[in-house]
């Protein structure tokens, strides 16, 4: 996986086994997340920080495809959320050049230490590293042209809180890029329609969606729209006891290998 651990697994929650974070009791949630609704959906367990070997990913032109799709150019400032071992971090650093900046963020301190060693070894002077929280990426306001969330969204246990707190960090015209796999949320993926819904509830608009074999999944691009809602006014996309059935039925209309959507 391209990210660090974006969930808290409840010790002794036998119903969750070791693969799924089940609905968390309110008193067991982070205090800082309790003003926000729970997602009421499974969350993938933490896997390896390596989604695949970097050579395999480069052979299929994954990072190049994603950066081209996101129109990453020299001089941009970008954030890599859930940076893990830094596959995207180092490639983004080369793409934005010496006048650009990359902030690599994760909540896994060990992964960040390894990434820090890599950044130092490869002398990536335009890369900074920051530790985040499961419900708060802790990004500086009005700072980023693009924010990347690659193969990690399904591990976020507090999506409404995290997306809400991430929103002010985008510059005018800034966009969020999500790359993930179309699988159930407890199987290291996220249904695209559920992804769209969670972003929409926090004040983002989908502007592009495409499936590409080079990225072994789908690419979704969002921008902010309207006012940021009050946390207590956010309605969760799923309710207790709901399943992904509704989203799966909707998705049948957009399940082709080369599906593409561009907003107006």
Backbone as a ProteinNet text record, in pm:
[ID]
protein_1_A
[PRIMARY]
XXXXXXXXXXXXXXXXXXXXXXXXXXXXXXXXXXXXXXXXXXXXXXXXXXXXXXXXXXXXXXXXXXXXXXXXXXXXXXXXXXXXXXXXXXXXXXXXXXXXXXXXXXXXXXXXXXXXXXXXXXXXXXXXXXXXXXXXXXXXXXXXXXXXXXXXXXXXXXXXXXXXXXXXXXXXXXXXXXXXXXXXXXXXXXXXXXXXXXXXXXXXXXXXXXXXXXXXXXXXXXXXXXXXXXXXXXXXXXXXXXXXXXXXXXXXXXXXXXXXXXXX
[TERTIARY]
84	0	87.7	46.6	128.3	125.1	52.6	39.9	75.5	81	93.1	-41.9	-48	-171	-268.8	-380.5	-478.8	-600.2	-584.7	-698	-651.1	-744.9	-720.7	-801.9	-735.9	-807.1	-840.4	-964.1	-1005.2	-958.3	-880.5	-834.2	-953.1	-955	-1059.1	-1189.6	-1195.3	-1321.7	-1327.5	-1377.8	-1372.6	-1449.3	-1557.6	-1637.1	-1561.4	-1459.7	-1383.2	-1273.8	-1244.3	-1131.4	-1006	-919.7	-799.4	-799.3	-909.7	-910.6	-1000	-1086	-1184.3	-1196.2	-1203.9	-1237.5	-1388.6	-1456.8	-1602.5	-1647.4	-1778.6	-1832.4	-1778.1	-1718	-1647.4	-1740.7	-1741.4	-1821.2	-1774.2	-1867.8	-1835.2	-1722.3	-1723.2	-1619.6	-1482.5	-1477.1	-1349.3	-1294.5	-1371.1	-1322.3	-1227.3	-1145.3	-1062.6	-1152.9	-1115.1	-1194.7	-1210.2	-1104.8	-1106.4	-1195.5	-1245.6	-1331.6	-1478.5	-1511.9	-1646.6	-1753.1	-1712.1	-1809.6	-1852.4	-1782.9	-1809.6	-1882.2	-1960.1	-2028.3	-1930.6	-1967.9	-1892.4	-1925.1	-1833	-1861	-1956.5	-1971.6	-2059.6	-2028.6	-1902	-1857.9	-1729.5	-1696.9	-1569.8	-1452.2	-1340.1	-1215	-1108.2	-1029.6	-927.8	-822.4	-775	-666.5	-538.1	-442.2	-313.7	-234	-187.5	-102.7	39.1	112	247.9	244.9	351.6	363.8	401.7	421.1	457.5	341.2	271.4	157.3	204.3	319.2	382.3	525.7	612.3	749.3	752	844.6	852.8	884.5	964	997.6	874.7	792.6	669.5	578.7	567.9	482.3	536.2	666.9	726.3	713	723.9	711.9	575.5	473.1	340.6	309.3	407.4	399.4	292.8	285	181.8	196.1	309.3	325.8	320.2	382.6	381.2	238.1	159.3	20	-59.5	-42.6	-117.1	-73.1	56	103.9	61.6	59.8	10.3	-138.8	-215	-359.2	-389	-304.9	-322.7	-259.3	-195.1	-131.6	-30.7	58.7	162.7	273.9	306.1	407.7	512.1	620	729.2	681.1	730.8	697.9	575.9	502	384.7	423.9	330.4	344.4	240.5	284.8	194.5	215.7	111.6	120	93.7	170.1	154	107.9	-24.8	-82.6	-73.4	-22.7	2.4	120	227.1	340.6	413.2	409.2	472.5	620.1	660.6	802	844	749.4	786.4	786.2	712.5	710.6	667.3	557.5	511.1	592.5	635.1	709.3	830.4	913.2	1036	1007.3	903.6	870.2	802.9	723	666.3	776.1	874.4	984.6	1058.9	1082.1	1149	1060.5	930.2	837.5	821.5	808.4	786.8	916.1	1030.2	1158.2	1201.8	1315.6	1376.6	1294.9	1212.2	1128.1	991.6	964.6	842.7	868.5	760.8	773.2	683	730.4	651.2	650.8	531.8	519.2	474.8	558	525.3	470.5	345.9	279.8	237.1	244.6	196	169.2	97.6	80.3	168.5	242.8	333.3	473.5	512.8	642	759.3	752.5	861.7	876.6	763	767.9	827.4	792.5	847.3	997.1	1042.6	1186.8	1260.4	1206.2	1269	1264.3	1150.4	1140	1236.6	1252.6	1348.5	1489.1	1527.5	1659.5	1673	1565.6	1568.6	1580.1	1503.1	1508.5	1648.7	1710.1	1846.6	1945.9	1930	2021.8	2015	1893.9	1876.5	1882.2	1910.4	1929.4	1811.1	1694.5	1572.7	1543.8	1606.4	1598.7	1461.7	1377.9	1244.5	1136	1176.6	1082.3	1087.1	970.4	956.8	873.3	889.2	819.3	742.5	618.6	535.3	453.6	434.3	352.4	209.5	113.9	-26.4	-98.2	-230.4	-315.5	-423.1	-483.5	-585	-703.9	-732.8	-846.9	-804.7	-674.6	-625.5	-489.9	-481.5	-351.7	-254.6	-304.8	-220.5	-140.9	-210.7	-147.6	-162.4	-62.6	-73.7	-179.8	-248.1	-356	-304.6	-389.9	-365.6	-225.9	-190.5	-52.7	-36	-139.7	-115.9	-198.3	-128.8	-194.8	-261.1	-200.6	-254.5	-226.3	-322.5	-303.5	-329.3	-233.8	-243.8	-279	-374	-411.6	-415.2	-302.4	-285.7	-290.6	-387.3	-403.7	-398.7	-469.1	-472.8	-608.5	-696.7	-822.4	-903.3	-897	-974.6	-926.2	-813.5	-761.1	-797.5	-866.3	-899.3	-1021.4	-1004.7	-1113.4	-1208.6	-1164.1	-1247	-1245.4	-1308.3	-1298	-1358.8	-1472	-1535.7	-1449	-1392.5	-1305.6	-1179.8	-1117.7	-993.3	-1014.1	-1118	-1142.4	-1179.9	-1254.9	-1296.2	-1174.5	-1082.8	-963.4	-860.4	-867.8	-774.7	-811.7	-939.9	-991.7	-924.1	-900.7	-839.8	-696.5	-631.8	-492.1	-477.4	-588	-582.8	-577.2	-493.7	-493.8	-615	-641	-747	-717.5	-813.4	-792.8	-724.5	-689.5	-624.5	-719.7	-663.4	-746.1	-687.2	-775.6	-738.1	-744.4	-640.1	-629.7	-638.3	-734	-746	-724.1	-633	-612.9	-643.4	-733.5	-768.8	-821.9	-863.5	-909.3	-1057.5	-1130.4	-1274.7	-1301.7	-1290.4	-1318.1	-1388.9	-1452.5	-1515	-1413.3	-1462.4	-1375	-1295.7	-1340.1	-1264.3	-1166.8	-1154.4	-1063	-965.3	-920.5	-820	-865.6	-985.5	-1038.2	-1154.2	-1214.4	-1331.2	-1420.4	-1549.5	-1644.9	-1640	-1624.2	-1612.4	-1731.2	-1852.8	-1969.1	-1970.4	-1922.4	-1912	-1805	-1695.2	-1590.2	-1647.1	-1720	-1778.2	-1868.6	-1948.8	-2044.6	-1974.3	-1871.4	-1802.8	-1736.7	-1678	-1619.3	-1727.6	-1838.5	-1946.1	-2003.7	-2014.2	-2075.3	-1990.8	-1862.7	-1773.4	-1746	-1808.2	-1794.7	-1692.8	-1680.4	-1595.2	-1682.9	-1634.6	-1704.5	-1613	-1665.7	-1590.8	-1576.7	-1453.8	-1431.4	-1378.9	-1325.5	-1276.9	-1270	-1307.7	-1299.3	-1265.8	-1163.4	-1122.8	-1058.6	-1081.3	-1015	-904.8	-787.4	-674.2	-596.9	-560.3	-483.2	-346.6	-291.3	-157.6	-155.9	-270.8	-272.7	-338.8	-373.7	-433	-553.2	-636.9	-753.8	-814	-859.3	-922.8	-858.9	-882.9	-832.2	-952.2	-959.4	-1067.2	-1006.2	-1060.9	-1007	-1120.8	-1094.5	-1196.3	-1147.7	-1244.2	-1216.4	-1318.3	-1285.5	-1379	-1488.6	-1606.4	-1718.7	-1804.5	-1851.7	-1937.9	-1866.4	-1945.6	-1891.6	-1863.2	-1763.7	-1735.4	-1845.5	-1910.1	-2022.6	-1978	-2070.1	-2042.9	-2032.3	-1934.7	-1917.2	-2044.2	-2125.6	-2245.4	-2359	-2342.4	-2443.7	-2414.3	-2297.8	-2258.9	-2339.8	-2405.3	-2481.6	-2394	-2376.4	-2294.4	-2360	-2278.7	-2330.6	-2397.7	-2356.6	-2415.7	-2463.8	-2565.4	-2622.6	-2595.2	-2609.5	-2586.3	-2669.3	-2603.3	-2672.6	-2675.9	-2639.5	-2635.9	-2523.7	-2539	-2432.4	-2394.1	-2300.1	-2258.8	-2353.2	-2465.2	-2552.7	-2597.4	-2641.1	-2691	-2583.4	-2462.5	-2355	-2314.7	-2317.6	-2282.4	-2381.2	-2510.9	-2612.1	-2592.7	-2562.3	-2537.5	-2416.4	-2316.3	-2188.9	-2196.3	-2297.6	-2305.4	-2304.2	-2350.2	-2352.3	-2214.3	-2116.6	-1984.3	-1875	-1896.1	-1802.7	-1707.4	-1704.4	-1616.5	-1471.2	-1381.2	-1238.1	-1190.5	-1251	-1203	-1303.1	-1385.9	-1484.1	-1414.6	-1475.9	-1420.3	-1533.6	-1513.2	-1610.8	-1535.7	-1588.2	-1534.4	-1649.5	-1636.9	-1741.9	-1743.6	-1856.2	-1867.8	-1804.4
-118.1	0	123.2	229.7	348.6	436.5	398.3	484.7	412.3	490.3	433	394.3	362.9	311	423.1	427.9	534	486.5	380.8	338.4	302.7	302.1	251	124.3	11.1	-116	-139.9	-166	-186.8	-322.8	-322.9	-447.8	-525.8	-653.4	-741.1	-734.7	-661	-654.9	-775.8	-885.9	-1012.5	-1006.8	-929.9	-924.4	-861.6	-783.3	-716.8	-807	-915.8	-1002.2	-917	-938.2	-855.8	-780	-784.8	-723.4	-602.3	-579.2	-473.6	-395.8	-263	-181.9	-164.1	-222.5	-216.8	-83.3	-67.1	55.4	75.2	191.3	218.2	288.1	241.8	307.7	451.5	541.1	683.7	712.2	645.7	671.8	621.1	535.7	483.9	562.5	657.4	741.5	847.3	902.6	1015.5	1129.9	1194.3	1305.1	1413	1434.7	1540	1507.1	1384.2	1344.6	1336.6	1355.3	1324.6	1424.9	1540.3	1633	1592.7	1497	1452.7	1318.2	1289.7	1159.9	1045.5	929.6	808.6	766.8	699.5	658.8	540	461.6	345	250.6	231.3	136.6	70.8	-45.1	-107.8	-20.2	-42	25.8	-81.1	-72.6	-174.6	-171.1	-288	-296.7	-247.5	-218.9	-169.5	-283.2	-260.7	-360.2	-310.6	-365	-320	-179.5	-104.7	27.4	21.8	-96.4	-110.3	-172	-92.1	-141.4	-241.7	-219.9	-308.2	-260.7	-336.7	-288.7	-165.3	-75.9	47.2	18.8	-84	-114.7	-160.5	-244.5	-289.3	-170.5	-81.1	36.3	127.8	141.7	223.7	157.2	24.2	-47	-26	-11.3	14.3	164	246.8	392.3	451.3	396	440.9	587.6	622.6	758.9	859.9	826.8	916.1	939.9	833	844.7	933.7	913.1	991.3	1137.7	1162.6	1301.2	1373.8	1303.4	1364.9	1396.4	1302.3	1321.5	1441	1458.4	1567.4	1697.7	1694.2	1813.8	1875.7	1792.2	1839.2	1903.9	2028	2102.3	2158.5	2206.8	2261.8	2382.7	2390.8	2502.9	2482.4	2373.8	2347.6	2307.4	2325.8	2275.4	2167.5	2047.4	1933.5	1862	1791.3	1709.8	1564.7	1474.9	1330.8	1273.9	1251.5	1205.2	1053	1003.5	859.9	822	896.9	883.9	750.8	688.9	558.5	560.4	471.8	460.2	563.5	642.7	756	735.8	633.9	611.2	737.1	798.4	920.2	1042.1	1045.2	1161.2	1192.3	1092.4	1118.7	1153.7	1096.4	1125.2	1262	1297.7	1432.4	1537	1506.5	1600.6	1629.6	1525.5	1545.1	1623.5	1598.5	1661.5	1811.5	1851.9	1993.5	2073.5	2006	2074.3	2151	2216	2282.5	2400.8	2458.4	2569.1	2523.3	2395.3	2339.5	2281.1	2237.8	2179.7	2058.4	1957.9	1838.5	1818.9	1806.4	1770.6	1625.4	1541.3	1400	1381.2	1334.2	1320.7	1178.1	1133.5	1001.3	1003.4	903.3	891.6	780.4	713.1	606.4	665	682.7	743.9	665.8	532.7	450.2	467.6	470.3	491	627.2	728.4	861.3	867	795.1	792	728.4	620	557	649.9	717	810.5	926.9	973.4	1080.5	1041.1	917.2	868.6	866.3	828.2	824.6	965.4	1057.8	1196.4	1253.3	1224.1	1272.5	1205	1074	999	1046	1075.1	1117	1269.1	1338.1	1484.1	1556.4	1525.2	1587.6	1712.2	1821.4	1943.4	2009.7	1970.1	2031.3	1948.4	1852.8	1766.1	1792.8	1809.4	1818.3	1700	1664.5	1549.3	1593.2	1544.3	1584.8	1467.4	1463	1359.8	1411.2	1330.6	1368.1	1284.7	1303.5	1227.5	1156.5	1049.7	976.3	1061.4	1168.4	1253.2	1393.5	1415	1548.8	1538.6	1576	1569.3	1676.7	1775.7	1882.9	1954.3	1996	2067.1	2217.9	2293.9	2439.9	2493.9	2598.9	2654.6	2722.6	2718.4	2789.7	2761.6	2634.1	2597.8	2508.4	2433.9	2327	2342.1	2315.7	2309.1	2173.7	2069.5	1934.6	1860.4	1778	1686.7	1546	1457	1319	1225.3	1134.8	1029.4	899.6	830.5	717.6	584.9	501.7	368.4	372.5	469.9	481.1	526.3	575.1	631.1	526.8	401.6	295.7	265.5	323	302.1	416.8	517.5	633.6	600.8	606.6	571	686.7	810	928	1016.1	970.2	1043.8	1183.6	1201.7	1333.3	1435.3	1396.1	1487	1518.8	1416.5	1439.2	1526.9	1498.7	1578.4	1721.6	1738.4	1872	1954	1892.9	1964.8	1982.8	1900.9	1912.1	2026.6	2056.4	2150.2	2286.9	2351.4	2485	2488.3	2373.4	2371.7	2389.6	2377.8	2394.6	2542.6	2573.7	2707.8	2724.2	2845.9	2868.1	2787.2	2708.3	2621	2489.7	2469.1	2344.6	2226.2	2107.1	1987.9	1870	1776	1654.5	1537.6	1456.4	1341	1213.9	1128	998.4	888.2	798.2	676.7	559.5	473.9	359.7	247.2	139.8	20.2	0.2	-40.8	-60.8	-197.2	-198.5	-318.2	-274.9	-366.8	-329.4	-267.2	-181.2	-104.8	-191.6	-314.1	-402.4	-489.7	-466.2	-544.4	-452.5	-349.8	-256.8	-189	-135.6	-58.2	25.3	101.3	181.7	195.1	171.4	188.2	333.1	358.7	497.3	584.1	528.4	609.3	648.2	560.2	593	699.3	689.1	791.3	927.3	931	1057.4	1117.2	1031.8	1078.2	1138.6	1070.8	1121.6	1255.6	1271.3	1400.5	1507.8	1472.2	1569.4	1620.8	1532.9	1573.2	1676.9	1686.3	1780.2	1903.3	1910.8	2030.6	2022.6	1905.6	1889.5	1848.4	1878.6	1840.8	1754.6	1643.3	1557.9	1628.2	1639.7	1704.3	1606.9	1494	1395.9	1258.5	1158.2	1019.6	933.5	849.8	764.4	637.5	527.1	401.3	377.9	342.3	319.1	195.3	106.9	-11.1	24.2	136.7	174.6	196.8	235.3	264.9	153.9	44.6	-70.9	-30.5	55.7	101.8	223.6	317.5	436.1	564	671.6	804.8	896.2	967.7	1063.5	1196.4	1305.1	1438	1527.6	1597.8	1678.5	1821.7	1914.8	2052.5	2096.2	2200.8	2248.9	2330.1	2329.2	2405.6	2451.4	2575.7	2626	2645.9	2662.5	2682.6	2548.1	2547.3	2426.9	2408.8	2291	2271.6	2265.3	2295.6	2273.6	2123.2	2078.7	1933.5	1860.7	1921.8	1854.8	1852.3	1925.5	1925.1	1823.4	1758.9	1662.2	1533.8	1491.4	1366.8	1253.5	1145.5	1034.9	970.6	917.6	852.7	719.8	655.6	529.8	543	466	465	330	320.4	191	80.7	-29.2	-142.6	-140.8	-26.8	-21	-107.9	-148.7	-219.1	-136.1	-187.9	-118.3	-144.5	-212.9	-254.2	-136	-30.4	86	141.6	154	210.5	115.6	-14.3	-111.4	-108	-90.1	-84.2	39.1	151.6	273.2	255.3	188.8	178.9	95.8	11.3	-73.9	6.5	131.2	215.3	268	256.6	313.8	212.5	88.6	-16.3	-59.8	5.5	-34.4	-3.4	-72.3	-55.9	84.5	148.5	278.4	389.3	371.2	473	606.1	712.1	844.2	942.1	1030.4	1132.9	1263	1369.5	1501.7	1593.8	1662.2	1752.5	1877.6	1946.3	2069.8	2185.9
0	0	0	-69.2	-83.3	40.3	142.5	257.5	384.2	492.7	625.3	677.7	806	865.8	889.3	813.2	828.7	906	989.8	1071.9	1211.2	1302	1436.8	1451.2	1475.8	1488	1633.9	1662.3	1799.9	1849.5	1956	2013.1	2064.9	2031.6	2083.1	2008.7	1898	1821.8	1730.6	1785.7	1713.1	1582.2	1578.6	1456.7	1341.7	1371.6	1266.9	1212.2	1282.3	1249.8	1243.6	1140.6	1129	998.3	924.1	792	781.9	878.9	865.3	995.1	984.7	1100.2	1099.5	1197.7	1201.1	1259.5	1269.7	1324.2	1465.7	1489.1	1613.2	1710.3	1833.8	1936.3	1952.4	1981.2	1987	2084.1	2199.7	2299.6	2257.2	2155.6	2107.3	1988	1938.2	1829	1883.4	1793.8	1832.2	1877.7	1986	2038	1931.5	1855.4	1753.7	1634.8	1626.7	1513.9	1551.9	1677.4	1724	1679.9	1629.6	1573.6	1432.8	1375.2	1238.8	1239.6	1135.1	1130.6	1108	1154.3	1122.9	980.1	912.3	774.2	763.6	870.7	870.2	753.7	727.4	625.1	672.8	617.6	654.5	614.5	679.2	647.8	634.1	530.2	507.9	617.5	653.8	749.8	686.8	773	726.2	666.1	546.3	482.1	474	380.5	356.6	299.5	319.4	260.3	113.4	59.4	-80.8	-156.3	-236.6	-313.1	-417.2	-473.7	-570.5	-580	-645.3	-658.3	-747.1	-719.4	-797.2	-943.5	-969.7	-1108.4	-1186.5	-1123.1	-1189.2	-1218.3	-1122.1	-1140.9	-1250.6	-1254.4	-1360.8	-1497.1	-1499.6	-1627	-1690.6	-1609.3	-1666.3	-1670.5	-1637.5	-1649.2	-1555.3	-1435.6	-1343.3	-1304	-1242.2	-1193.5	-1307.3	-1420.4	-1535.6	-1582.9	-1588.2	-1631.1	-1536.8	-1406.5	-1308	-1310.2	-1317.2	-1318	-1444.8	-1556.6	-1680.4	-1669	-1613.7	-1599.3	-1507.5	-1405.4	-1309.2	-1356.3	-1472	-1530.1	-1433.3	-1382.7	-1292.4	-1374.4	-1340.1	-1413.8	-1318.7	-1374.2	-1294.3	-1214.8	-1092	-1006.1	-918.7	-938	-855.5	-713.3	-622	-485.9	-465.4	-429.4	-418.7	-285.7	-241	-119.8	-156.2	-96.9	-115.9	17.6	29.5	156.2	163.5	274.4	284.6	198	208.7	116.2	127.9	246.2	262.4	228.6	140	103	0	-51.3	-133.8	-283.5	-331.4	-476.3	-551	-508.1	-574.9	-532.9	-408.5	-359.4	-446.2	-473.3	-547.7	-693.4	-749.6	-889	-902.6	-805.1	-803.5	-786.6	-702.8	-681.3	-810.8	-889.6	-1018.2	-1114.5	-1108.5	-1203.2	-1174.7	-1048.9	-1018.1	-1022.6	-1015.3	-1030	-906.2	-918.8	-803.5	-752.7	-837.1	-793.6	-742	-748	-693	-556	-490.1	-357.5	-345.5	-270.7	-240.3	-89.2	-32.7	108.2	115.6	174.8	193.1	333.5	343.9	473.1	495.4	619.9	658.1	807.2	856.8	1001.9	1059.3	971.9	1012.2	1030	1156.2	1183.8	1129.4	1135.5	1083.4	932.9	862.7	718	685.5	763.5	738.4	764.4	863.2	888.4	771.1	718.6	601.8	481.2	464.7	353.3	371.9	495.1	521.2	482.3	511.9	471.3	319.9	252.3	106.1	48	103.2	56.1	73.5	188.1	213.1	119.3	101.9	15.4	-128.8	-176.1	-314.4	-330.7	-220	-220.7	-285.4	-235.6	-286.2	-202.1	-239.1	-159.6	-163.8	-258	-268.2	-198.9	-114.6	-44.5	105.5	165	310.5	358.2	485.5	542.2	666	677.6	791.1	841.5	972.6	1035.9	1049.5	1006.8	1017.5	1121.3	1128.4	1218.6	1136.3	1189.2	1112.7	1069.2	1143.7	1108.5	1065.5	1045.6	1012.8	944.2	815	747	792.4	868.3	922.7	812.8	710.2	599.5	618.3	579.5	589.4	494	535.7	455	328.7	226	100.8	45.1	35.3	1.7	-120.4	-161.6	-258.2	-386.3	-497.4	-627.6	-648.2	-594.1	-603.4	-473.3	-432.6	-320.7	-372.2	-353	-400.4	-284.9	-310.9	-216.6	-297	-300.2	-391.1	-315.7	-351	-291.9	-139.1	-83.3	61.8	115.7	28.8	78.2	155.7	113.1	177.7	319.6	360.2	495.3	589.5	539.3	621.8	708.2	837.2	928	955	933	956.6	830.8	724	597.1	601.4	670.4	671.2	744.9	857	932.3	853.3	794.6	722.7	599.8	520.9	400.8	437.2	544.2	589.1	628.8	701.7	747.6	636.8	535.5	423.4	329	321	221.5	221.6	337.8	336.4	284.4	273.4	229.2	77.8	5.4	-139.4	-176.4	-272.6	-329.4	-420.5	-464.5	-561.3	-687.1	-730.9	-845.9	-812.1	-684.6	-644.8	-651.3	-667.6	-683.1	-606	-573.5	-501.4	-598.6	-599.2	-687.8	-603.9	-635.2	-567.2	-670.2	-640.1	-719.5	-628.4	-670.9	-586.8	-674.3	-609.6	-679	-652	-753	-740.9	-677.9	-545.1	-465.7	-339.3	-266.7	-139.7	-45.3	43.9	131.4	228	254.1	342	264.3	133.7	49.7	-22.5	46.2	-4.8	-133.7	-130.1	-240.8	-191.4	-281	-244.9	-367.5	-347.9	-456.1	-504.2	-633.8	-681	-642	-649.3	-615.6	-468.5	-383.3	-241.8	-220.4	-292	-287.7	-327.1	-439.9	-486.5	-379.1	-317.4	-217.3	-96.8	-46.5	72.4	44.6	-71.4	-107.5	-119.7	-184	-206.3	-75.2	24.9	151.2	226.3	192.3	259.9	173.6	55.5	-25.8	-137.5	-198.7	-316.6	-434.9	-553.8	-676.1	-762.5	-812.2	-903.6	-1038	-1087.1	-1216.5	-1321.9	-1276.8	-1374.4	-1310.5	-1387.6	-1342.9	-1462.8	-1448.2	-1559.2	-1504.1	-1573	-1539.5	-1641.2	-1592.9	-1682.3	-1636	-1728.2	-1688	-1630.7	-1671.4	-1622.3	-1471.5	-1414.3	-1271.6	-1190.2	-1256.8	-1188.8	-1105.2	-1160.2	-1088.4	-1155.7	-1074.7	-1131	-1076.5	-1149.3	-1117.3	-1100.9	-988.5	-964.5	-922.4	-974.7	-948.4	-898	-787.6	-721.8	-702.3	-697	-660.7	-556.6	-480.3	-379.5	-447	-384.9	-437.4	-320.4	-324	-219.7	-87.5	16.6	150.6	217.2	302.7	381	484.9	488.4	580.5	725.4	814.5	955.6	978.3	1058.2	1077.9	1120.2	1204.8	1255.3	1153.6	1044	938.2	828.4	835.1	732.2	749.5	642.8	644.6	589.8	664.7	612.7	491.4	402.7	281.3	312.5	421	462.3	605.5	639.5	773.1	838.4	969.9	1035.7	971.6	938.6	878.7	727.2	665.5	519.1	465.1	338.8	268.6	147.3	68.3	-53.1	-169.6	-145	-254.4	-338.9	-272.4	-346.8	-438.1	-387.5	-467.4	-579	-552.1	-655.2	-770.4	-737.1	-842.5	-930.2	-868.7	-945.9	-1034.5	-979.7	-1048.5	-1175.4	-1189.6	-1307.7	-1437.3	-1430.5	-1549.6	-1585	-1494.4	-1518.2	-1486.5	-1526.3	-1484.8	-1595.1	-1708.5	-1817.1	-1788.5	-1858.4	-1834.9	-1866.8	-1966.8	-2010.4	-1982.8	-1878	-1843.6	-1819.3	-1864.3	-1839.9	-1816.3	-1718.9	-1687.5	-1669.8	-1726	-1703.1	-1668.5	-1554.9	-1513.6	-1599.2	-1592.5	-1671.1	-1599.6
[MASK]
++++++++++++++++++++++++++++++++++++++++++++++++++++++++++++++++++++++++++++++++++++++++++++++++++++++++++++++++++++++++++++++++++++++++++++++++++++++++++++++++++++++++++++++++++++++++++++++++++++++++++++++++++++++++++++++++++++++++++++++++++++++++++++++++++++++++

